[in-house]
Amino acid sequence: MRGFKLIVIAAGFCAVAGCASVPSYDGIVDQPVNGKAKPQIVGARGPLSAEASKALLAKLRTGGNDVDILQRHLAIEQAVAENPLVAGNDVQVLRDGEVTFRAIFAAIRAAKDHINLEYYTFENVESDGVALGDLLVAKRAAGVTVNIIYDSYGSGETPVAFFDRLHKAGVQTVEFNPLNPLKAKVGYSINDRDHRKILIVDGKLAIVGGVNLSKSYQSRSPGHPSDRPEGTPTGLPQHWRDTDIQIEGPVVAQLQKLFIEHWHEQRGPALAFADYYPTQQSKGSELVRILGSTPSDEIPRYYVTLLSAIRTAEKSIWLSAAYFVPTHDEKKDLMDAARRGVDVRLLLPSQSDSEMVLNVGRSHYSDLLEAGVKIYEIQGQILHSKTAVIDGVWMVVGSSNFDQRSVLFNDEVDAVVLGTSGAGALEAMFRDDQAQAHKVDLKTWDERPLSQKIEELYSRTWQTLL
């Protein structure tokens, strides 16, 4: 979720220190790749043989070129991601808060050793009449270790009494980058936020994506009888459209590593004993790579990975973006892809919890539409999803927005998944959303009121912080 208060506070720091802008990483994204280079792939029992890796990649070949385009951008990913591709994972796409909460609560109920949660917004949400706090307290009483990292700003509205109750029950918590500098245990930076959304259970199952543990998701479904024209009170919150994925398999260890690194970086209390890295078994056929991004990275791993995937796309690029504030390179690469005949589609919000972000995104519509990019604004709900599916075999679901804040300031987590099963499920979801969306027409769009155009241009002055 977003808030203007953080923008104002951060702007004060920028006025003194100057704000960063996203530099170009063309030298990395466009680096020549040796046709013989092989992406590193590991399985539950370690690195795969050359023959096994070749067999896996053969199933994903996109064809069309002498040098396999998929292998090319995988090699680029490998150069910047630091984490290898991991084989043998099962990936399930979770649509919206209700489905995701049920999956989260089911995983927590099944926990036998430990539960690690890391969320930007952490509230006492409910699923099927059960409160998260009650469930976590019960699991701790049953001897399950429970560790929580929550962002100080994103969870700023959560009652202190909720966390106090968890502490008394033996749950360990870490407040990421406290807004109060007197409470900070590491270098103070109000602009750097933990935007990740991660659940890890017993080191074997994880859920990641865009869904916060926020009561905003306890909302009505689209088309609810109480829906009324915009601005009319309904008595129920607006439906939030979002996407998570559930992962089972050896790649969960990469998420566990990110969680534990954050815990130690924030100088959390000694972690209670648990089997954080259990022996893993192959659970499915999907190749997955986890990308953990932080402002301290010399190279923003997710950003460069996404650019490489867009630039190497042959057939299709379908993006769902909650907060569309593209960098220069992101916008240019989308336009270039459309001009070379790639089917580029953007699913964007028609309403948002951040009017400024909405305006910035819309200020780019004309250029994108002229280049052949198709834009769809989803109706009757707030889009919070952050997904991409490319060429029907490459997909990513995570917490990173298509904006500059996710590159410059936020700690993010994203899962790149290779395989037709997961990508196919995400494409089907995109088609369903597209059917409920309004397609933006260039001629009609260019005829919008001058006052709206001025408001859009003004909002652009804040885009680095949005």
Buried (B, 14 or more C-beta within 10 A) or exposed (E): BBBEEBBEBBBEBBEEEEBBEBEEBEEBBEEEBEEEBBBBBBBBEEEBEEEEBEEBBEEBEBEEEEEBBBBBBBBBBBBBBBBBBBBBBBBBBBBBBBBBBEBBBEBBEEBEBBBBBBBBBBBBBBBEEBBBBEBBBBBBEEEBBBBBBBBBBBBEEBEEEBBEBBEEBBBBBBBBBBBEEEEBEEEBBBBBBBBBBBBBBBBBBBBBBBBBBBBBBBBBEBEEEEBEEEEEEEEEEBBBBBBBBBBBBBBBBBBBBBBBEBBEBBEBEEBEEBEBEBEBEBBBBBBBBBBBBBBEBEBBBBBBBBBBBBBBBBBBBBBBBBBBBBBEBBBBBBBBBBEEEBBBBBBBBBBBBBEBBBBBBBBBBBEBBEBBBBBBBBEBBBBBBBBBBBBBBBBBBBBBBBBBBBBBBBBBBBBBBBBBBBBBBBBEBBEEBBEBBEEBEBEEEEEEEEEEBEBBEEBBEBBBBB
